[in-house]
């Protein structure tokens, strides 16, 4: 069993600087993936935490038409519901330059998450892997 290196701890003065650093790192990695494979994928979480990151990414020109975006999680509510992670991503990330990205949501027409799980899994499985 190989030993993993110890993670590096990064400290930031405030959430804005954290969002700046994370955005810069993601943009570099997405550009590198596009250059190497012609496509990149990005799986994001919903909720309010990634809002500053989404705002920065949305205004960055990086070849978004080559990027596939999916969700790591979803609440089993209609996409129009204020609690929908898909709605949040569409509202805060998929505009500006990032509107050219392809988005794959998790919510299906199934009445429950248990019934929709297989369809959500198939949707995510179609996304390109690094």
N, C-alpha and C positions, 0 to 999 in steps of 0.2 A: 504494500500500500504506500503510495507516494504521499509525502507530507506537503500540505498546502502552505504557502508562505503566509506569514502573519499579515492581516489586513492593515492598510495604512489609514491612520486616523487623520481626517481633515477637519479643521475648525474654521468657521466663518464668522465674521463680525455680526452679520445679520442675515435674515432670510433672503434678502435681495442679492447679496453676494453669493450665497449658496446657489440660487437660481441662475445667476450669471455663469458660474463655474460649471454647473451641471449642463446648462444649455450649450456652452462652448464644447464640452466633452462629447455630448450627444451629436452635435453637428459634425465634429471631426469624424466620429465613428460612422455616422450615416454617409458622409461623403466618401469615406474610405470603402465602405461596402458597395456603394454605387460604382465607384471606380473599379473595384475588383470583380464585381459580379453583375453589374448593370441594374441591380435592384437592392433595396434594403427593407428591413421590417423593423417596426417599433411597436412594442406592446406597452400600453400605458394603463395606469390605474385611474379610476374616477375619484370623486370626492374633491374637496376644495384644496387639498394639499398641493397638487401639481399646477394650480392656476398660474403662479408666477413663471413657471417653466413653460407652460403652454403659450403664454403671452409672448415670451421671447422667441420660441420656436416658430410661431405663426408668422412673424415678420422677417424671418431669415430666409434668404433665397439660397436653396441648396439642391435644386433638382427634385422637388417634391413629387413630381409625376412618376418618379421611379421608386417612391416609398409606399409601402403597405403598412397601414396602422390598424391595430386591433386592441381589444380590451383585455386586461388581466382579470377583471371581475365586472359583474353587473348586478344591479338590483332587478328583481323580476317585476318591473313595472313598465307601463307603456313608454315608448321613446319620448312622448310629449310630456310625461310626468316630470316635475321639477327634480325628483330624486334620481332620474335616469342618468347613469354614467355616460351612455352614448350621447344623450342630449348635451351634457356638459362638455364632452370632447368636441362635438360638432360646433358648439357655441364658442368655445374658448381656444381650440387648437385649429380646427379645420376652416380657417378663414385666412385672408391675406395670401401670402405665398403658399402656405400649407394647405390651402383649399384644393390644390392639384393632387394631393395624396389620395390614394385609394383607402377607404375605410371599411373594416369588417366588424359589424356589431355582433353581440352575443344573444340578444333577446330574439326569441322566435315568437310565433303566434300561439304556441302552446300555453295552456292555462297555468301551468306550474313550472317551476325551475326543474323539478325532477323529470317532467315529461319533455322539457326542452333541452335537457343536458346533451343528448346525443347530437342534436342539430347544432348546438353551440360548439361542441367539440369538432364536428366536421368543418364548420366555418373557420375555426382557428387552425385546424390541420392544413387548410389550403394556403395559409400564409407561408411565404418563403422563410426558410430557416437560415440563420447565419452559417 
